[in-house]
Amino acid sequence: MLPTPLAQSLADRLAAIVGPRRVLFRPSELLAYTADALPSYHVRPGLAVFPGTRDEVIAVVRELVSRHIPFVPRGSGTGLSGGALADGIVLLGLNRLNRILHIDPENGLAIVEPGVINVALSRAVSAHGLHYAPDPSSQAACTIGGNVAENAGGPHCLKYGVTTNHIVALTVLMPDGEIVHLGNAHGESDGYDLVGAFVGSEGCFGIALDITVRLVRNPEAVRTLLADFLTLDTAARAVSAIVATGIIPAALEMIDQATVRAVEASIYAAGYPTDAAAVLLIELDGALAGLERDVETVDALCKTNGARTVRVAHHSRGAGQRGHDPRGGDLANR
């Protein structure tokens, strides 16, 4: 923990860079930053600072380096690994750096600051028929910078991959205050895969000042299926059978009975059958031509492998509306 005189001195110096309202060091002010999305583990930072511009981040880091004070970068704190926790040291919040700097629809690229919310990027590029494929379950709150730090992935990583598959370049502020550029917008190799090494490093290698991401073209159509099974084994066999055909679902998730019952007892009730031992949620996407044939194949494979019922959403959706959670009246038995 930072000694009180040092914390006060440091807070004063950092306040001169970012403004007094953007520096927190009283215990009551730091309570919100003692945990990430795993609430069972708590550590308190010695001080938290929230720069609002690239230049402020650089100035803050160089001030900390000059005083030999360690720090931990943090996005929205939605992770589960402790990568955003600062135990007695400085927490450097990056959520105010939330600008989309450039969109290049022709080449399917965007340059963003680390505090851009994941789903906000897809919304911003939806008018171009594009989206950002990695979608962690916390995509409505998590930041792209945090996704880079944790190499985050979500329900569509089966087909589209995780964060590291969609980052082509980074401008990075190193722990010693040096600025370096990793990768390039063309995705061309220049030796070691430094972008790949940085993504997933949990902030230990440096701070991403800007991030060049690859965007994905929206599919023509999306179909969502829900299959329920009386045993976990039959559901698992259905998964293997689907993958063995060469059909790669955009999403393929299994939910066991305990989880189904927990969902149905909550405000997130989705109409899942609570007497099923397992439920498969299956999302297929791609060109409209051939997609219905894939739906029929997956439907048949589920039933062949013991599905009690298979329900398919009535209508197709674009990527901007896509989801892996078929609900209520949108489903019909087949």
C-alpha positions, 0 to 999 in steps of 0.5 A: 500500500502506498504510504499516506504522504506518498499517496497524497503527493502523488495524487496532487501531481497526477491531478495536475495532469488529469484534473482533481476529479479524476484521481481517487485515493480515499478508501471509500472512493476506491471501493468500486475498484477492489474487484472485477466481475469475480466478487469473491476476491478483493484487493484495494488499490493505493490510488486510482487515476483516470486520464481522458486522452492519449497524452494524459495516459503517457504523462501519467505513466511517465510520472509513475515511472519517474517515481518507480511506482508500479501500476495496473491498467483497467478497462471496465473491470468485467474480467474474471482473472484478476487482470484488472486488480491493483493490490496497494499500487496505482490503478490506471483506468482507461475507460475514458479513452472511448473514441473510434478514431477511424473506420475503413469499410473498404478494407474492413478495419477500424482504429479505436481507443482502448476504452471503446465498448465492444458492442459500441464498435459493432453498432458504429460499423453496422451501417457499412454491413460490418461487425466486430466478431469477438463478443464476450458475454459482457460485450455491452460493458467490456472495453476493446482494450480489456478484451485485448488484455484478456484475449476475450472471446464469446459465443461466436468464437467457435467460428470466428475466433477470439480477440487475437484473431481480429487484432492487426496492429497496436500502438503501445505505451511500454511500462518504461514510458516508451511508445512502440508500434506492433503489427501493421494494418495489412496483417503482414508479418515482420518477424515475431508475432508481437501482436499475438504476444501482447494480446492476452498479456493482461496489461503486463507488457504495456498499455494499448493506446490505439488498436487496429481491429479487423471487421467482419462482413455481416452474414446474409442470414442467421438461424437459431435453433434450440434442442433439448435432451434427456441426458448430457451424453446424448447432447454431447453426441449431437455436438460431435455429430454436427461438427463432424459434418463440416458445418461450423455453427456461429455459436454452439452452447450446451446448458445443463439442467441446473443452469436452465432452472437458474435462468428460468427462475430469474428475470432472464427467463427465456422459455427453456424446458426445465425438465431437460437434462441439457439444452443446446443453443445452435446458431448458423449463419452465412449465405442465404443459399444453402443455409436452410439445408444446414438447418435441416441437417442440424435438426436431423442430427439432433433428433438422431442423437436423442433430441426430444424437440428441436425449435427453430426461430421463425425469422432470420436476422442480420449480424446487427440483431444476432444473438445466441439466446432464442426466446419465447414466441420466436421459436417453433417446433420442428 
